[in-house]
Amino acid sequence: METSSSRGRSGSAGLKRRRGPGPGGGSGGGGSGSTAQALNDDTLRSVFSRLDDHFDLARCSAVCNSWNRVIDTAHLMRDLYYKRNPQARSSGSNTSIKSYFKELALDEHASSFSRGPAEVYQWIGHPNQATICRMKSGSILTGVGDKTLRLWSAESCKYMNEYIVPSSKMLVDFDFDENKIVGLTSSQLCIWRRSEPRSIFQSRGASFNRGLCMSFADPEVIIGCEDGRAFVYDMYSRSCSSIYRLHSSPLTCLTITDDQLIAAGSTFGNVAIADQTSGQKLGVLKSAFAPTAIRSLSFSTSGHLIFAGSSAGYAHCWDLRTLRPLWEKRVSPNVIYSAHHLPGDTATLAVGGIDGVLRLICQRTGETIRSFIVNADRPAASSSHQQVEKKSVRQVAPNARLDNIPTRLRPQITCLAVGMKKIVTTHGENYIRVWKFRPKSS
């Protein structure tokens, strides 16, 4: 989930956004001028204590270090929480406060997706094309189609860094966390530090061949191959530690659960579940419909659920405890390339594919909540210094005939990733889109 700093940049309009001590950072330090930074700590504390909304307070805490320190040392978040929840004061636990704020954030996220307005920010991100995207902690990583990965800010869409594969091979998949970038070619694994463009690790030898997909959970990377096997690489020993036979057909997608289970989709239309610790295959998730290739997997950390998108346009949901399907809905007439949801969110799942419609569906039932395309008929506003275009969004009715909508308005969605009130999409072209959703009341 994105931090409060990424949330804060969208609020507090008219205030100078700057990280750092600021003129008002010292206790009682005044400074000249009429800007917000000229206010001393006591004045700021008095102003912030009058805010009666947690999100407004969180946005102010993200403006600069001095504001964050004033809000934190005065325990304003805690006091506002107790004001709203007087029965929780007796417990004296910070755990309930953290849970409360997390629940608030997830509720606003789900509400924005299901009812709020949306807009799209689009920019040219690669010289040729980008077919895969990932989003975590306010950052976006895009690439595949060449040898370059690029990192962007999810809030401002600004370029942050790039990472180039040191070999002649092309990337086929990648992922990242707060510290590192992990990229996969058909026969090699590369790892970069987030802060450095130079690769710090390249796997050697011919341990695997024709790698198609990957997933990683520190300290291990799991690589899915064309022959149905999964190779487990230890990033610190720089060696292959295990090999699992999961399918007799090519592995199309992988995910690792919090319980150290490996879920692997295949071209035969089922999902194998294996214990990462023992390597034992625990079972297979099957569809009640004719087998079609599984193209994307997403794991729910809170509900022990696995979601998938298939080449026949079906969205699937299985219960990992029973290995049985909870629902299977055909939400698209064509291939679903990607399905993803925000960690912790139990309400919505985003899916996209070859028909170019971004769909938000209910995690509990599989019913489509809303469907969107970019409305290109209106003039686009362009930033003079970033070349980021702002585009309006058009909602598509559930029974709309897609063949009546020009394909230029719905380019295929090759991949998507969900963040807090945001979805990033790639389309097999050189541009990147970020869909930003707002609460209905804002």
ROKOLFI-177869 format. One line per 5 residues: number of its first residue (from 1); their letters; for each residue x, y, z of C-alpha. Coordinates in Angstrom, 3 decimals. Each point is the difference from the previous one (the first is absolute). Last residue first. Layout:
NUM> a> X/Y/Z ~ ...
END
This chain:
442> sskpr> -14.214/15.272/-3.419 ~ -3.275/-1.720/1.002 ~ 0.347/-2.852/-2.457 ~ 3.426/-0.934/1.254 ~ 2.632/0.437/-2.729
437> fkwvr> 1.436/-2.451/-2.520 ~ 3.240/0.385/-1.934 ~ 0.668/-2.087/-3.108 ~ 3.706/0.052/-0.857 ~ 0.845/-0.643/-3.642
432> iyneg> 3.300/-0.864/-1.663 ~ 1.043/0.656/-3.595 ~ 2.358/-1.907/-2.308 ~ -2.601/-2.502/-1.181 ~ -0.810/-3.512/1.176
427> httvi> -2.820/1.453/2.068 ~ 1.303/0.635/3.507 ~ -2.245/0.853/2.930 ~ 0.449/1.606/3.418 ~ -2.933/-0.022/2.412
422> kkmgv> -0.418/2.503/2.830 ~ -2.124/0.505/3.121 ~ 2.807/-1.589/2.087 ~ 1.862/-2.191/-2.461 ~ -1.127/-2.517/-2.628
417> alcti> 2.092/-1.451/-2.820 ~ -0.980/-0.561/-3.620 ~ 1.354/-1.918/-2.978 ~ -0.569/-0.437/-3.744 ~ -3.051/2.255/-0.103
412> qprlr> -1.107/0.080/-3.638 ~ -0.739/3.408/-1.461 ~ -3.538/1.190/0.837 ~ -0.715/3.432/-1.466 ~ 2.049/-0.726/-3.134
407> tpind> -1.992/-3.254/-0.255 ~ -3.102/1.978/-0.933 ~ -3.055/-0.839/2.168 ~ -2.843/-1.636/-1.942 ~ 1.804/-3.358/0.135
402> lranp> -0.180/0.295/3.779 ~ -3.753/-0.368/0.084 ~ -1.033/1.429/3.358 ~ -1.835/-2.342/2.387 ~ 2.058/0.853/3.092
397> avqrv> -0.035/3.735/-0.853 ~ 3.400/1.577/-0.659 ~ 1.254/2.886/2.115 ~ 2.012/2.654/-1.815 ~ 3.187/1.436/1.441
392> skkev> 1.534/3.406/-0.631 ~ 3.595/0.416/-1.078 ~ 2.924/1.856/1.550 ~ 3.111/-0.046/-2.132 ~ 3.449/-0.103/1.556
387> qqhss> 2.652/1.766/-2.035 ~ 1.886/0.803/3.203 ~ 0.714/3.741/-0.176 ~ -2.945/1.530/-1.864 ~ -2.538/-2.449/1.375
382> saapr> -2.573/-0.916/-2.624 ~ -3.781/0.294/0.186 ~ -1.784/-2.355/-2.362 ~ -2.859/1.206/-2.194 ~ -3.131/-2.155/0.321
377> danvi> -0.661/-2.841/-2.424 ~ 2.698/-2.193/1.573 ~ -2.245/-1.330/2.755 ~ 2.139/-2.710/1.529 ~ -1.877/-3.240/0.671
372> fsrit> -1.693/-1.190/3.150 ~ -2.110/-2.808/1.498 ~ -1.706/-0.022/3.404 ~ -1.208/-2.533/2.581 ~ 0.294/-3.212/-2.041
367> egtrq> -1.238/-3.005/1.961 ~ 2.663/-2.438/1.185 ~ -1.946/-0.703/3.189 ~ 2.222/0.706/3.004 ~ 2.892/1.744/-1.752
362> cilrl> -2.379/2.386/-1.784 ~ 1.242/1.124/-3.404 ~ 1.717/3.132/-1.285 ~ 0.452/-0.098/-3.764 ~ 2.438/1.901/-2.207
357> vgdig> -1.139/-0.526/-3.592 ~ 2.701/-0.469/-2.650 ~ -1.611/-3.013/-1.708 ~ 3.295/-1.946/0.264 ~ 0.195/0.002/3.749
352> gvalt> -0.722/1.679/3.275 ~ -1.064/-0.989/3.497 ~ -0.201/1.921/3.289 ~ -1.234/-1.808/3.129 ~ -2.102/1.761/2.618
347> atdgp> -1.266/-0.536/3.546 ~ 2.492/-1.892/2.174 ~ 2.782/2.600/-0.153 ~ 2.947/-1.014/2.170 ~ 2.490/-0.052/-2.856
342> lhhas> -1.441/2.108/-2.851 ~ -1.404/-2.141/-2.785 ~ 1.197/-1.626/-3.227 ~ -1.188/-1.768/-3.125 ~ 1.888/0.157/-3.323
337> yivnp> -0.138/-1.353/-3.528 ~ -3.702/-0.767/-0.196 ~ -0.620/-1.389/-3.485 ~ -3.271/0.823/-1.732 ~ -3.759/0.269/0.580
332> svrke> 0.625/1.447/3.471 ~ -1.509/-0.606/3.455 ~ -0.597/-3.719/-0.384 ~ -0.547/-0.857/3.626 ~ 1.370/-2.809/2.144
327> wlprl> -0.902/-0.122/3.702 ~ 1.097/-1.641/3.231 ~ 2.166/-2.592/-1.762 ~ 1.349/-2.851/2.135 ~ 3.464/-0.605/1.439
322> trldw> -1.636/-0.268/3.469 ~ 2.385/2.230/1.956 ~ 1.276/1.825/-3.086 ~ -3.486/1.256/-0.854 ~ -0.170/0.637/-3.740
317> chayg> -1.124/3.074/-1.970 ~ -0.078/0.135/-3.785 ~ -0.430/2.780/-2.572 ~ -0.900/-1.351/-3.417 ~ 0.829/1.689/-3.312
312> assga> 0.936/-3.197/-1.867 ~ 3.747/0.621/0.389 ~ -0.336/-0.109/3.766 ~ 0.195/2.390/2.960 ~ 0.708/-1.284/3.477
307> filhg> -0.803/0.698/3.649 ~ 1.349/-2.090/2.874 ~ -1.631/0.303/3.412 ~ 1.272/-0.540/3.518 ~ -2.134/2.996/1.087
302> stsfs> 2.379/2.552/1.470 ~ 3.097/-0.349/-2.180 ~ -2.023/-0.276/-3.205 ~ 2.217/-1.434/-2.775 ~ -0.044/1.168/-3.618
297> lsria> 0.621/-2.177/-3.056 ~ 0.119/0.820/-3.720 ~ -0.183/-1.748/-3.387 ~ -1.595/-3.362/0.818 ~ -0.386/-1.817/-3.314
292> tpafa> -3.412/-1.433/-0.800 ~ -1.538/-3.250/1.229 ~ -3.721/-0.362/-0.790 ~ -2.000/1.157/2.989 ~ -0.157/-1.290/3.571
287> sklvg> 3.500/1.342/0.562 ~ 2.712/-1.830/1.865 ~ 2.269/0.837/2.923 ~ 2.610/-2.744/0.393 ~ 1.328/-1.515/3.202
282> lkqgs> 2.654/-0.074/2.680 ~ 3.154/-0.532/-2.075 ~ 2.828/-0.546/2.460 ~ 3.030/2.250/-0.415 ~ 0.613/-0.220/3.734
277> tqdai> 0.352/3.675/0.860 ~ -1.706/1.467/-3.085 ~ -3.105/-2.119/0.502 ~ -1.659/-0.437/-3.389 ~ -3.274/1.100/-1.601
272> avngf> -0.542/-0.636/-3.723 ~ -2.441/2.215/-1.903 ~ -2.068/-1.259/-2.924 ~ -0.682/1.070/-3.572 ~ 2.316/-2.210/-2.053
267> tsgaa> 2.211/3.010/-0.852 ~ 1.077/0.047/3.620 ~ -0.400/1.967/3.217 ~ 2.345/-0.415/2.953 ~ -0.818/0.577/3.676
262> ilqdd> 2.918/-0.431/2.393 ~ -0.794/-0.201/3.699 ~ 2.163/1.664/2.617 ~ -2.962/0.865/2.230 ~ 0.119/3.651/-1.079
257> titlc> -0.668/-1.158/-3.549 ~ 2.446/-0.124/-2.921 ~ -1.252/0.732/-3.516 ~ 0.787/-1.414/-3.415 ~ -1.192/0.402/-3.593
252> tlpss> 0.045/-1.814/-3.358 ~ 1.704/-3.272/0.884 ~ 0.387/-2.129/-3.135 ~ -1.670/-3.456/-0.008 ~ 0.654/-3.164/2.020
247> hlryi> -0.531/2.000/3.163 ~ 1.578/0.576/3.417 ~ 3.342/-1.854/-0.104 ~ 2.047/1.763/2.673 ~ 3.702/0.894/-0.064
242> sscsr> 1.812/1.144/3.122 ~ 3.005/2.023/1.234 ~ 1.225/1.699/-3.186 ~ 2.967/2.164/0.893 ~ 0.889/3.594/0.731
237> symdy> 0.544/-0.721/3.726 ~ -1.777/3.270/0.742 ~ -2.732/0.044/-2.634 ~ -0.936/-3.656/0.586 ~ -1.487/-1.282/-3.238
232> vfarg> -2.992/-2.378/-0.164 ~ -0.649/-1.556/-3.405 ~ -3.571/-0.890/-0.987 ~ -0.621/-2.705/-2.598 ~ -2.735/-0.162/-2.633
227> decgi> 2.348/-0.366/-2.994 ~ -0.459/3.647/-1.063 ~ 1.353/1.295/3.265 ~ -1.196/1.701/3.181 ~ 2.673/1.709/2.088
222> ivepd> -0.252/0.354/3.779 ~ 2.191/2.639/1.641 ~ 1.068/-0.411/3.609 ~ 1.266/2.246/2.820 ~ -2.368/1.874/-0.059
217> afsmc> -3.311/-0.900/-1.581 ~ 0.207/-0.238/-3.753 ~ -2.177/-0.821/-2.961 ~ 0.966/-1.004/-3.513 ~ -1.247/-0.666/-3.519
212> lgrnf> 1.012/-1.556/-3.311 ~ 3.446/-1.517/0.499 ~ 1.184/-1.719/-3.151 ~ 2.920/-1.865/1.548 ~ 0.983/-0.631/3.573
207> sagrs> 3.215/-0.900/1.814 ~ 2.115/0.836/-3.047 ~ 2.930/1.734/1.625 ~ 0.127/3.321/1.795 ~ -2.582/2.226/1.657
202> qfisr> 0.745/3.697/-0.258 ~ 0.232/2.183/3.086 ~ 0.899/3.593/0.835 ~ -1.511/1.544/-3.155 ~ 0.947/3.650/-0.519
197> pesrr> -2.755/2.631/0.089 ~ 0.473/0.614/3.751 ~ -2.400/1.254/2.697 ~ -2.557/-2.790/-0.378 ~ 2.787/-2.574/0.248
192> wiclq> 0.003/-2.205/-3.064 ~ -0.527/-3.752/-0.468 ~ 0.238/-2.023/-3.206 ~ -1.132/-3.593/-0.654 ~ 0.904/-1.795/-3.205
187> sstlg> -1.356/-2.496/-2.517 ~ -3.149/1.472/-1.556 ~ 0.667/3.374/1.601 ~ -1.185/0.820/3.512 ~ 0.303/3.242/1.977
182> vikne> 0.134/0.653/3.743 ~ 0.133/3.619/1.219 ~ 1.126/0.759/3.539 ~ -0.529/1.904/3.225 ~ -3.667/0.914/0.509
177> dfdfd> -1.251/-2.918/-2.104 ~ 0.181/-1.021/-3.644 ~ -1.332/-2.288/-2.718 ~ 1.018/-1.126/-3.485 ~ -0.992/-2.040/-3.061
172> vlmks> 1.133/-0.882/-3.539 ~ 3.093/2.199/-0.309 ~ 2.003/-0.142/-3.210 ~ 3.379/-1.737/-0.204 ~ 3.177/1.696/-1.253
167> spviy> 1.340/0.268/3.528 ~ 0.396/2.923/2.397 ~ -3.766/0.535/0.408 ~ -0.541/3.734/0.499 ~ -1.583/1.614/3.059
162> enmyk> -1.617/3.434/0.028 ~ -0.633/2.625/2.665 ~ -2.537/2.519/1.353 ~ -2.099/1.324/-2.907 ~ -2.923/2.119/1.140
157> cseas> -3.575/-1.299/-0.107 ~ -0.822/2.420/2.881 ~ -1.857/-2.425/2.281 ~ 1.129/-3.406/-1.214 ~ 3.613/1.190/-0.171
152> wlrlt> 1.816/-1.840/-2.751 ~ 2.595/-2.779/-0.426 ~ 1.149/-1.173/-3.413 ~ 1.095/-3.452/-1.150 ~ 2.099/-0.355/-3.149
147> kdgvg> 1.001/-2.945/-2.180 ~ -2.867/0.216/-2.511 ~ -3.636/-1.011/-0.224 ~ -0.288/-0.414/3.721 ~ -0.304/3.173/2.120
142> tlisg> -1.673/1.851/2.829 ~ 0.602/0.542/3.721 ~ -2.355/2.268/1.942 ~ 0.670/1.480/3.446 ~ -2.372/1.133/2.779
137> skmrc> 0.627/-2.953/2.276 ~ -0.357/-2.606/-2.740 ~ -1.073/0.007/-3.656 ~ 0.952/-2.496/-2.723 ~ -0.316/0.380/-3.771
132> itaqn> 0.442/-2.300/-3.001 ~ -0.375/0.584/-3.762 ~ 2.081/3.120/-0.569 ~ 0.903/1.027/-3.530 ~ 2.586/1.643/-2.220
127> phgiw> 1.660/3.151/1.325 ~ -1.479/-0.460/3.466 ~ -2.091/2.099/2.407 ~ -2.093/2.277/-2.186 ~ -2.591/1.491/2.350
122> qyvea> -3.616/-0.473/1.063 ~ -1.944/1.216/3.032 ~ -3.559/-1.325/0.188 ~ -2.998/1.283/1.926 ~ -2.501/-1.622/2.322
117> pgrsf> -3.172/0.901/1.890 ~ -0.973/-1.953/3.129 ~ -2.578/-2.756/0.463 ~ 1.545/-3.489/0.043 ~ 3.699/0.812/-0.284
112> ssahe> -0.120/3.038/2.290 ~ -2.065/-1.928/2.562 ~ 2.502/-2.860/0.014 ~ 2.921/2.393/0.574 ~ -1.907/1.975/2.637
107> dlale> -0.793/-3.227/1.862 ~ 3.629/-1.129/-0.314 ~ 1.255/3.272/1.506 ~ -2.475/-0.100/2.871 ~ 0.844/-3.637/0.723
102> kfysk> 3.693/0.848/0.144 ~ -0.726/2.933/2.279 ~ -2.002/-2.200/2.389 ~ 2.545/-2.783/-0.052 ~ 2.741/2.475/0.944
97> istns> -2.112/1.373/2.850 ~ -0.929/-3.491/1.202 ~ 3.679/-0.953/0.138 ~ 0.911/3.159/1.928 ~ -1.570/-1.487/3.110
92> gssra> -1.160/2.036/3.022 ~ -2.983/-2.325/0.475 ~ -1.955/2.602/1.959 ~ 0.151/2.522/-2.843 ~ -1.761/-2.391/-2.429
87> qpnrk> -3.504/0.782/1.303 ~ 0.421/3.660/-1.002 ~ 0.231/-0.901/-3.729 ~ -0.371/3.228/-2.059 ~ 1.663/2.163/2.624
82> yyldr> 2.428/-2.816/0.737 ~ 1.065/-0.033/-3.674 ~ 0.303/3.801/-0.046 ~ 2.246/-0.168/3.044 ~ 2.170/-2.701/-1.564
77> mlhat> 0.441/1.929/-3.245 ~ 0.782/3.181/1.953 ~ 2.708/-1.648/2.090 ~ 1.663/3.425/0.488 ~ 3.371/-1.547/-0.850
72> divrn> -1.370/-1.524/-3.225 ~ -1.872/3.034/-1.320 ~ 2.924/2.326/0.702 ~ 2.536/-2.465/-1.448 ~ -2.000/-0.494/-3.214
67> wsncv> -0.292/3.741/-0.425 ~ 3.776/0.382/0.394 ~ 0.748/-2.878/-2.367 ~ -2.043/1.409/-2.864 ~ -3.397/-0.294/-1.708
62> ascra> -0.729/-3.584/1.083 ~ -1.344/0.876/3.466 ~ -2.455/2.406/-1.635 ~ -1.428/-2.805/-2.164 ~ -0.356/-2.245/3.036
57> ldfhd> -1.918/2.712/1.884 ~ -2.357/0.506/-2.932 ~ -0.419/-3.780/-0.225 ~ -0.822/-0.297/3.688 ~ -2.732/2.634/-0.126
52> dlrsf> -0.848/2.425/2.801 ~ 2.774/2.522/-0.449 ~ 0.024/2.512/2.854 ~ 3.071/-1.568/1.616 ~ 1.959/0.746/-3.194
47> vsrlt> -0.401/3.757/0.417 ~ 0.994/0.046/3.679 ~ 2.993/-2.241/-0.634 ~ 1.070/2.246/-2.886 ~ -0.182/3.061/2.249
42> ddnla> 2.000/-1.700/2.734 ~ 2.599/-1.261/-2.497 ~ 0.722/3.385/-1.575 ~ -1.546/1.246/-3.225 ~ 2.381/1.243/-2.732
37> qatsg> -0.312/-3.251/-1.988 ~ -3.656/0.761/-0.698 ~ 1.066/3.050/-2.011 ~ -0.555/3.590/1.189 ~ 3.603/1.196/0.219
32> sgggg> 2.597/0.144/2.720 ~ 1.229/-2.785/2.203 ~ -1.599/-1.224/3.179 ~ 1.941/-2.550/1.977 ~ -2.056/-0.974/3.064
27> sgggp> 1.281/-3.534/-0.141 ~ 1.965/-0.215/-3.246 ~ -1.551/-1.390/-3.158 ~ -1.830/3.129/-1.109 ~ 2.715/1.036/-2.444
22> gpgrr> -0.092/-3.418/-1.649 ~ 1.400/-3.244/1.460 ~ -0.145/-1.955/-3.255 ~ -2.437/-1.403/-2.483 ~ -1.827/2.633/-1.995
17> rklga> -3.487/0.535/-1.255 ~ -0.910/3.697/0.313 ~ -3.663/0.187/0.922 ~ -2.564/1.011/-2.606 ~ -1.804/-3.307/0.024
12> sgsrg> 0.478/-2.065/3.148 ~ -0.797/-3.244/-1.770 ~ 1.360/-2.124/-2.865 ~ 3.514/-0.149/1.419 ~ -1.299/-1.422/3.248
7> rssst> -1.052/-3.383/-1.331 ~ 3.499/-0.750/-1.276 ~ 1.406/1.081/3.354 ~ -2.565/-2.095/1.856 ~ 1.679/-3.099/-1.302
2> em> -1.308/-2.162/-2.793 ~ -1.233/-3.463/0.780
END
